[in-house]
Amino acid sequence: MRYRFSLDDPDSSSEDSLLNLTPLIDVVFVLLITFVLIAPLLKFDHIELAPAAKSKKEQPLPTQTRNSISIQVLKDNTISINQRKITDKDLIATLISLKKNHPKETPLLFQDQEASFGTYQKIKNAVESAGFTEMDVILKP
């Protein structure tokens, strides 16, 4: 490409100095078509949440009555299993006996949002040590 600059004829240099945008536009369209074709194939992980109850009276944890193993952690990090307070020492032993009595049950963990993450980790490790392969965590507002 050769540029000519002359003060006499301004139109003579404008023809040579134009940029050809066709290759750039072609690349953009190819990328756009690629994203449009690939986007439906992408899968995103998602978590389905239970709908929130409309009032406090309707919120008495219906899954807790169907499951025989419910673990509750209060905001002061106290642990109770099936409405009974449990110390850290008795946690694994209690879960092992519940595993023997209810081998097909999945423990439900009701964790208060102000409780520490260390308490959750302690319970998760105890549930795994007792032989459970799953644990459901129920999130309450």
N, C-alpha and C positions, 0 to 999 in steps of 0.2 A: 504494500500500500504506500503510495507516495502522496505526500501533502504539498500542496502548492499554496503559497501565501503571496498574494499580490494585492497591492493597494488599489490597483486600477479596476479590477473586475472581482467583486466579492462573490458572485455566483459561481465562478469557476472552481473555487476551493471547497464549496459546500457539498458538492457532489462526491468528492473523494473522502471527506472527513466524516461521513455518516457511519454510524456503527450498525453492524448487522446483528439484530437481536434474535433472529430465527433459531439459531442453535440453542440459545439460552431458553427460549420459550419451549422448544422441543424437549429439553431435559426436564423442565418444570412439569410439563404435561405427562411425561413418562413417570416421574415420581408420584404425581397425583393419582394417576391410574393405578400404580402399584399399591399405594396406600388404600385406595378404595377397594381393590380386590382382596387385600390381605386383612383388612379390618374385621370383616365378619368371621374370619377363621380364628381370631384371637379369643382366648378364654380368660376370664378374670375370676379370681377367687372371691367368694362373697360369703357372708354370714347372714343367715336368716334369723331375724329376731322375732320373738313373740310380741304380739300387739300389746300395748300398755293398757292396763285396767283403767276404767273410767273413774272409779272412786276407791277409797281405801277399804271399804267393806267388801268389794269384789276381788280384792287382791290376796286372799289367804292361801297362796301358793298351791294350786291344785296338783302339781306334779309331786309335791312333797307327800301327799296322802297316798299316791299310787306306788311310790318307791319306798322300799323299806330301809334305805340307807340315805339319810340326809345329813350333811355336814354343814354347820353354820359357823361363820366367823363374824363376831361382833366387832364394833369399831375399836374396842379396847383389846383386841387380838385374843379374846377368850374363844375357845373352841367347844362346840357342843355337837354331839352326834345323837340323832334321834331325840332331841330335846333334853339330853343329859350332858352336863358339863364334863369335859374330859381334860385331864392334864396331859402335858407333853409326853410324859412317861407311858401313859396308858393308851396313847393314840394308836400306835402300831398294833398292840395286842387286841384292842377293841376292833380294829379294822380286819385283822386276821380272823377273829371269831365271827364277824359278820360275813366275811367271804365264805367261811365254811357253812354257815347257816343259809346264806342266800348266794349261791355261786353264780347265778345268771343275772344278778342285779348290777346296775351301774350306779355308783355313788353320785349324788347330787351335791354340789358345793354352792352354798349361798354365802358369798363374800361381801361384806360391807365395804363400800368404796373408801372409807377412811381407815380400814385395816391395812397393815403393812404388807408389802409384797413378800417379805420373808415368811410370814405365816402361811401364805398361799403355797410357797415353795416347800415348806415343811410338810404341809398336808399332801401335796402332789407326790413327794418322795415317799411318804408313809403309805399312800394308796398304791403306789407301784410296788413297794416292799410287801404289801399284803397280798399281792397277786392279781390285782385288778388290771385290766388292759385299757379301760376307758374310765373317764370321769367327766361328768357334765358340769359346766360352770354356769350357774344361773345368775344373770345380771339383773339387779333391781335398780330402779331409779332412786 
